[in-house]
Structure formats: structure tokens, C-alpha cells
Amino acid sequence: MDRRRLSLLFILPFITFIPACKAKATNDQGLPKILATVNGVAITGDDVVQRMGGHERLLNTPMKDRILEEIIADELLYQNGVKLGLDKDAKFRGTVRMMELRIAEYKRAEIARRVRDTQIAAKVNVTDRDVKDYYDKNAEEIGADLHLGLLHFDTDAEAKDALARIRTGTAFEKIAAEQFAHVSKGSKDSWDMGYMHWNQISPDLLGIVYNLKRGEVSDVLDRAPNGSFLIKVIDRKKNPGVSFASMSTAIENRLHAIKNWEAYDRYVQQLKKESTIKK
């Protein structure tokens, strides 16, 4: 008797095969179909499909049986390795831990996104009246384009040091030149954002930059974990092409974003009140 047949006879008492008339990954209830068990551990259609790279159509081919045999052999080796204590290896445990964290983070982020979509964003409504009222109230800002300069710092301390220099007379442009000394001469200054329309500026910055006069520099804007920023209003000019008709869609989109954020903040704050959080 050759070794392959001998090995097969050896493992047969511990493996139960469950026949199926037509191969598919799930049963009629949509649950993973069990194709075999190895010492009580189920090998399902999902396991086979995963090993096949997600190609469920291959379940109706001879390849399915070969893949199933490979998984059974790997499961036997895995169980034997656990008995030998090989799963205690620090590198192995670290890798498994990282994969578990990735799965946990995916589940957390995906369900959080679904809650935001179904319980928050779906309930936000912006009416035509809302759009018109916002335009009438903010027409001056909406019609003004700002020429902005922006400096980014890795730490809050660096930004505060730069702001202190500016407040005592050092030009914003001098600090910008120091920060971008590596940029080749003749190229557009990396800190110079050019003229920006109202709808190109982040909603949370509107109240800050439009309150700055020409030539003024903002306080330090902490945007952790993305660092800290300083913004200068170099110039402002009226945009003659702005009207309610031309801006209504942009205003509606912006109001959706603002109301979404406000609704999100209220929703999270309510959840915090109903929960026990310890740090």
C-alpha cells in the first residue's frame, strides 16, 4: 500500500464528509454549507470559496474537491501544530493580533458609517427656503474671493513660535520662504493658495478667514493629527459672477454638510450621555 493511501486511511476515522448533490457555498437558508468536519471543526463552502480566491462558480468543478482536500490537510496540520505549542510563537501571535485588530477596526468603521448614513445623514433636510435665507444672510461673504496664504507645521509648538514671530514684526512671507527654501526658484510658492471662492473653503474655516482683514494672520489652527496651520488673508476681491442662481447648488451642498455635522455631533453626544465611558 503506497503512502498516500496509508495516510488517507489514517485520517479517515477523524474526518466526516457531508455529500451534496450540487455544490454551492450556502444552503437554502443562506448559511455556509458544511462540506466536512475535522475532529469536530467544520470546513464550509465559504472556506473553499476563500481558498479559491472568491470564485464561487468554481465550486461546481473538480477543483473544489482538490481544494477541500488541501484545507482538510492544513486543518490537520494546524491542530497538530497547536498541540505542539507552535501557536505560542511571539511573531505568530503578533501577526494574528494585528489581523484581529484590522477586522475589529473594519467592523467598527463600517457599522459607524452605516449608522451615519441611515440614522443621521438620511434625516437631514435642506429646503429651498433654507438655501435662500443662507444666501441673503451671507451674500457679502459668498460674493468675495479671498487670496490666502497657508503655512503647515508638524507641531502646535512650531506654529505658535511662527505666530509669535509674526506678531512681533516678522513677515508671514519670510517664514514661508524659510519653510519652503527647498522649492526651486521660479515655481509657484507652495504656501500661496491663490484666490479661493467661498465654496472652496472648508465650512469650519469660513467664520475664521472671512473675519480676517486684508493682511491679517489667523491664530494657530490645530488640526490634529494633521498638524497645525496659520492662514493669511493676502487680499480679497468681489466676484462679479456670483448670484443666488449661480450659487444655490453650492449653498445647498454646504448646508447639507453643516447640518450633517451638527446632527452627527448631537447624535454622538446623546450616545455618550447614555453610555459609560472610562479613559
C-alpha positions in Angstrom: 0.0 0.0 0.0 1.5 3.4 -1.1 2.0 6.2 1.5 -0.8 8.4 0.1 -3.4 5.6 0.6 -2.0 4.8 4.0 -2.2 8.5 5.0 -5.8 8.6 3.8 -6.7 5.5 5.9 -5.1 7.1 8.9 -7.1 10.3 8.8 -10.4 8.9 7.6 -11.6 8.0 11.2 -11.3 11.6 12.2 -12.9 13.3 9.1 -16.6 13.3 8.2 -17.6 14.1 4.7 -21.0 15.5 4.0 -22.1 14.8 0.4 -24.0 17.4 -1.6 -25.9 16.9 -4.9 -24.9 20.2 -6.2 -22.0 22.2 -4.9 -22.6 25.7 -3.6 -21.3 27.8 -0.8 -24.5 28.1 1.2 -27.6 26.0 2.0 -31.2 27.0 1.3 -31.2 29.2 4.4 -28.2 31.2 3.1 -25.9 29.7 5.8 -22.4 28.4 4.9 -22.7 24.7 3.8 -20.6 22.3 5.8 -18.6 20.2 3.4 -16.5 18.3 6.0 -15.6 18.2 9.7 -12.1 17.6 11.0 -12.1 16.5 14.6 -15.3 18.4 15.0 -14.1 21.5 13.2 -16.4 22.4 10.3 -15.0 23.1 6.8 -17.6 25.1 4.9 -18.3 26.2 1.4 -17.1 29.6 2.4 -13.7 28.2 3.3 -13.4 26.6 -0.1 -14.5 29.7 -1.9 -12.0 31.8 0.1 -9.2 29.4 -0.9 -10.3 29.7 -4.5 -9.9 33.4 -4.4 -13.6 34.2 -4.0 -14.7 32.4 -7.2 -17.8 30.5 -6.1 -18.5 29.4 -9.7 -15.5 27.0 -9.4 -17.4 25.1 -6.7 -19.0 23.0 -9.5 -15.7 21.9 -10.9 -13.3 19.1 -9.9 -11.0 21.8 -8.4 -13.4 22.0 -5.5 -12.6 18.5 -4.3 -8.9 19.2 -4.5 -9.2 22.4 -2.6 -11.3 20.7 0.0 -8.6 18.1 0.5 -5.9 20.8 0.8 -8.0 22.6 3.5 -8.5 19.3 5.4 -4.8 18.6 5.3 -4.0 22.1 6.5 -6.6 21.9 9.3 -5.0 18.6 10.5 -1.5 20.2 10.4 -2.9 23.3 12.2 -4.4 21.2 15.0 -1.2 19.2 15.3 0.8 22.4 15.5 -1.4 23.7 18.3 -0.8 20.5 20.2 2.9 21.1 19.7 2.6 24.6 21.1 3.7 26.3 17.8 0.8 28.8 18.2 2.6 30.3 21.2 5.3 31.8 19.0 5.5 35.6 19.7 5.8 36.5 16.0 2.8 34.4 15.1 0.7 35.7 17.9 1.7 39.3 17.0 0.6 38.8 13.4 -2.7 37.3 14.4 -3.3 40.1 16.8 -2.7 42.7 14.1 -5.2 40.9 11.8 -7.7 40.7 14.6 -7.3 44.5 15.1 -7.8 45.1 11.4 -11.0 43.1 11.4 -12.3 44.9 14.5 -11.4 48.3 13.0 -13.2 47.4 9.8 -16.3 46.3 11.6 -16.3 49.4 13.8 -15.7 51.8 10.9 -18.2 50.1 8.5 -21.1 49.9 11.0 -20.4 53.5 12.2 -20.6 54.6 8.5 -23.9 52.8 8.1 -25.3 54.5 11.3 -24.2 57.9 10.0 -25.8 57.2 6.6 -29.1 55.7 7.9 -29.7 57.4 11.2 -28.1 60.8 10.7 -27.5 61.9 7.1 -30.7 60.3 5.8 -32.7 62.5 8.2 -31.1 65.8 7.3 -33.3 68.0 5.1 -32.3 71.3 3.4 -35.2 73.2 1.9 -35.3 75.9 -0.8 -36.1 78.4 1.9 -33.0 77.4 3.9 -30.9 78.0 0.8 -32.4 81.4 0.1 -32.2 82.5 3.8 -28.5 81.5 4.0 -27.6 83.4 0.8 -29.4 86.5 2.0 -27.6 86.4 5.3 -24.1 85.6 3.9 -24.3 87.3 0.5 -21.3 89.5 1.2 -19.0 86.6 2.1 -20.3 84.4 -0.7 -19.5 87.1 -3.2 -16.0 87.7 -2.0 -13.0 85.7 -3.2 -10.0 85.5 -0.8 -6.4 85.3 -1.7 -5.0 83.0 1.0 -1.6 82.0 2.2 -1.2 78.9 4.3 1.6 77.5 6.4 1.6 74.0 7.8 3.5 72.9 10.9 4.0 69.4 12.2 3.5 70.5 15.8 1.4 73.1 17.6 4.6 74.5 19.3 6.2 75.2 15.9 3.1 77.0 14.7 2.9 79.1 18.0 6.6 80.0 17.6 6.0 81.2 14.0 2.9 83.2 15.1 4.9 84.9 17.8 7.5 86.0 15.3 4.7 87.3 13.0 3.1 89.2 15.9 6.5 90.9 16.6 7.1 92.0 13.1 8.5 89.1 11.0 6.7 88.9 7.7 4.5 85.9 7.0 6.2 85.6 3.6 9.6 85.5 5.2 8.6 82.5 7.4 7.0 80.9 4.3 10.3 81.4 2.4 12.2 79.7 5.2 9.7 76.8 5.3 9.8 76.3 1.5 13.5 77.1 0.9 13.9 73.7 -0.8 11.4 74.7 -3.5 13.1 75.7 -6.8 13.0 79.4 -7.7 10.5 80.4 -10.4 7.9 77.8 -9.3 4.7 78.9 -7.7 5.0 79.4 -4.0 3.7 76.2 -2.3 2.2 78.3 0.6 0.3 80.6 -1.8 -3.2 79.2 -2.3 -4.2 81.9 -4.8 -7.8 83.3 -4.9 -10.3 80.9 -3.4 -14.1 81.1 -3.9 -16.4 80.8 -0.9 -17.4 77.2 -1.7 -13.7 76.2 -1.9 -13.0 77.0 1.7 -13.8 74.4 4.4 -17.0 75.2 6.3 -15.3 75.2 9.6 -12.9 77.9 8.4 -15.4 80.3 6.9 -16.0 82.2 10.1 -12.3 82.5 10.7 -10.9 83.6 7.3 -13.8 86.0 6.4 -13.4 87.8 9.7 -9.7 88.5 8.9 -8.9 91.8 7.3 -6.6 92.1 4.4 -3.0 91.3 5.6 -4.1 89.7 8.8 -2.9 86.2 10.0 -5.1 83.8 11.9 -4.4 82.3 15.3 -2.9 78.8 15.3 -5.4 76.3 13.8 -4.9 72.9 15.4 -6.0 70.2 13.0 -4.6 67.1 14.9 -3.5 64.6 13.7 -2.7 66.6 10.6 -0.6 69.3 12.3 -1.3 73.0 12.9 -1.8 75.8 10.4 -1.6 79.6 10.0 -3.7 81.3 7.4 -3.1 84.8 6.0 -5.7 86.8 4.0 -3.4 88.4 1.4 -6.2 90.1 -0.5 -10.0 89.9 -1.1 -12.0 91.0 -4.1 -15.6 90.9 -5.2 -16.5 88.1 -7.6 -18.9 89.7 -10.2 -20.1 86.3 -11.4 -21.7 85.4 -8.0 -25.5 85.4 -7.8 -28.1 83.4 -6.0 -28.8 81.3 -9.1 -25.1 80.5 -9.6 -24.5 79.6 -6.0 -27.7 77.9 -4.9 -26.5 74.3 -5.6 -23.2 75.0 -3.8 -25.1 76.5 -0.8 -27.4 73.5 -0.7 -24.4 71.1 -0.6 -22.7 73.2 2.1 -25.8 73.4 4.2 -26.1 69.6 3.9 -22.5 69.3 5.1 -23.1 71.7 8.0 -26.4 70.1 9.1 -24.9 66.7 8.8 -22.1 67.6 11.1 -24.4 69.3 13.6 -26.7 66.2 13.6 -23.7 63.9 14.0 -22.5 65.9 16.9 -25.9 65.8 18.7 -26.3 62.1 18.0 -22.8 61.2 19.4 -23.3 63.5 22.4 -26.6 61.7 23.2 -25.0 58.3 22.9 -22.3 59.5 25.3 -24.9 60.5 27.8 -26.5 57.1 27.6 -23.1 55.2 27.9 -20.4 54.6 30.5 -17.1 55.7 29.1 -13.9 55.4 31.1 -10.5 56.6 30.0 
